[in-house]
Amino acid sequence: MIRLILGGARSGKSRQAEQLADASGHDVFYIATAQAYDDEMRVRIQRHRDERPGHWHTLEEPLQLAATILAQQASDRCLLIDCLTLWTTNQLLANADMQAERDALCAALANARGEIILVSNETGMGVVPMGELSRRFSDEAGWLNQSMAALADQVVLMVAGIPLVVKGPALGVGQ
């Protein structure tokens, strides 16, 4: 099963994804895409590390997401990828071919076993950014989210901490 959890900043995306991962009954492999470019981000990353259960496996992979998914997927595992928009930023800063990276990620997910939970920001609900790189990021994030939603069995939009299922089965009690 592939689940996509979307929402704005501080909407409860990561918390919802972590609850779903914990409820999966599988070994959880948390694939973190963030890179600490400044002190504030280092603090955020450390807070996320400290809040995760100690028995979860953490892999930090800012760029090679498709390869990491293929290497770690198994029917008895839950892969939680947080987050696709940070991965998009990393790819843009590395001058990657975004179409090729998106295609590779889609192929990896289409063939993956086990439960996959993807976290991504919904960036298309605000104003059009002023800068060229910001507009490109917003475009790339939107296209990536559309690709992920097409592959996903379930898409959940988080609004003020409330999960709204927009595709697939309803969430169970407590999810």
VODOLO-612606 format. One record per residue (C-alpha): x, y, z; chain; residue in one letter. Coordinates in steps of 0.1 Angstrom, whole numbers, always signed. Each point is the difference from the previous one (the first is absolute). Example, Ala and Ser with C-alpha at 12.3 -4.5 7.8 and 13.67 -1.06 7.14 Angstrom:
BEGIN
+123; -45; +78; A; a
+14; +34; -7; A; s
END
This chain:
BEGIN
+0; +0; +0; A; m
+12; +35; -9; A; i
-13; +29; +20; A; r
+6; +37; -8; A; l
-4; +24; +29; A; i
-3; +36; -13; A; l
-5; +33; +18; A; g
+14; +34; +7; A; g
+27; +10; +25; A; a
-9; -11; +36; A; r
-32; -18; -13; A; s
+8; -32; +19; A; g
+14; -20; -30; A; k
+30; -15; +17; A; s
-20; -9; +31; A; r
-27; -17; -21; A; q
+26; -19; -20; A; a
+18; -12; +32; A; e
-33; -11; +15; A; q
-8; -20; -31; A; l
+35; -15; -1; A; a
-2; -10; +37; A; d
-34; -16; -6; A; a
+12; -20; -30; A; s
+14; -28; +22; A; g
+31; -1; -22; A; h
+36; +10; +7; A; d
+2; +37; -8; A; v
+28; +14; -21; A; f
-1; +38; +1; A; y
+16; +15; -31; A; i
+9; +36; +8; A; a
+7; +24; -29; A; t
+9; +32; +19; A; a
+34; +15; -1; A; q
+12; +25; +27; A; a
+11; +31; -18; A; y
-4; +22; +31; A; d
-2; -2; +37; A; d
-38; +3; +1; A; e
-3; -30; -23; A; m
+25; -20; +21; A; r
-23; +6; +30; A; v
-31; -11; -20; A; r
+17; -32; -12; A; i
+12; -8; +36; A; q
-35; +6; +14; A; r
-14; -25; -26; A; h
+27; -25; +8; A; r
-7; +3; +38; A; d
-38; -4; -5; A; e
+3; -32; -21; A; r
-3; -34; +18; A; p
+34; -14; +8; A; g
-8; -34; -17; A; h
-6; +17; -34; A; w
+28; -2; -26; A; h
+11; +34; -13; A; t
+16; +5; -34; A; l
+11; +35; -11; A; e
-2; +3; -38; A; e
-3; +34; -14; A; p
+4; -9; -37; A; l
-1; -38; -9; A; q
-35; -6; +11; A; l
-10; -25; -28; A; a
+30; -22; +7; A; a
-5; +2; +37; A; t
-37; -11; -3; A; i
+10; -30; -22; A; l
+28; -10; +24; A; a
-22; +2; +31; A; q
-34; -11; -11; A; q
-13; -34; +12; A; a
-35; -14; +6; A; s
+6; +2; +38; A; d
+12; +36; +1; A; r
-16; +34; +1; A; c
+20; +27; -17; A; l
-8; +35; +11; A; l
+15; +26; -23; A; i
+0; +35; +15; A; d
-1; +21; -21; A; c
-3; +2; -38; A; l
+1; +38; -1; A; t
+34; +1; +18; A; l
+12; -27; -24; A; w
-12; +22; -29; A; t
+19; +30; +14; A; t
+32; -22; +3; A; n
-4; -11; -36; A; q
-5; +36; -13; A; l
+31; +12; +20; A; l
+20; -29; -16; A; a
-12; +10; -35; A; n
-16; -34; -5; A; a
-22; -10; -29; A; d
-33; +2; +18; A; m
-19; -20; -25; A; q
+25; -29; +1; A; a
+0; +1; +39; A; e
-38; +0; +1; A; r
-2; -28; -25; A; d
+26; -21; +20; A; a
-20; +6; +32; A; l
-33; -10; -16; A; c
+16; -32; -14; A; a
+15; -8; +34; A; a
-34; +5; +17; A; l
-19; -19; -26; A; a
+21; -31; +6; A; n
+5; +3; +38; A; a
-14; -24; +25; A; r
-12; +7; +35; A; g
-16; +31; +13; A; e
+12; +34; -13; A; i
-9; +33; +16; A; i
+10; +32; -18; A; l
-2; +34; +16; A; v
-1; +31; -22; A; s
-9; +37; +3; A; n
-30; +12; -21; A; e
+16; +31; -15; A; t
-26; +9; -25; A; g
-25; +17; +22; A; m
+18; +33; +5; A; g
+11; +29; -21; A; v
+22; -5; -30; A; v
+36; +5; +13; A; p
+19; +30; -13; A; m
+34; -15; -7; A; g
+8; -24; -29; A; e
+15; -27; +23; A; l
-30; +2; +23; A; s
-24; -3; -29; A; r
+19; -30; -13; A; r
-1; -16; +34; A; f
-38; +5; +2; A; s
-4; -14; -35; A; d
+22; -31; +7; A; e
-16; -7; +34; A; a
-35; +2; -16; A; g
+10; -24; -28; A; w
+16; -23; +24; A; l
-31; +0; +23; A; n
-22; -8; -30; A; q
+22; -29; -10; A; s
+1; -13; +36; A; m
-38; +4; +4; A; a
-6; -20; -33; A; a
+21; -29; +14; A; l
-13; +2; +36; A; a
-27; -23; +13; A; d
-9; +27; +25; A; q
+4; +37; +0; A; v
-6; +20; +32; A; v
-1; +38; +2; A; l
+8; +14; +34; A; m
-18; +32; +10; A; v
+7; +14; +35; A; a
+9; -35; +13; A; g
-31; -16; -14; A; i
+5; -27; -27; A; p
-23; +2; -30; A; l
+1; -31; -22; A; v
-2; +12; -36; A; v
+8; -34; -17; A; k
-3; -36; +12; A; g
-13; -16; +32; A; p
-10; +19; +31; A; a
+24; +1; +29; A; l
-7; -24; +28; A; g
-8; +12; +35; A; v
+30; +18; +15; A; g
+17; +5; -33; A; q
END
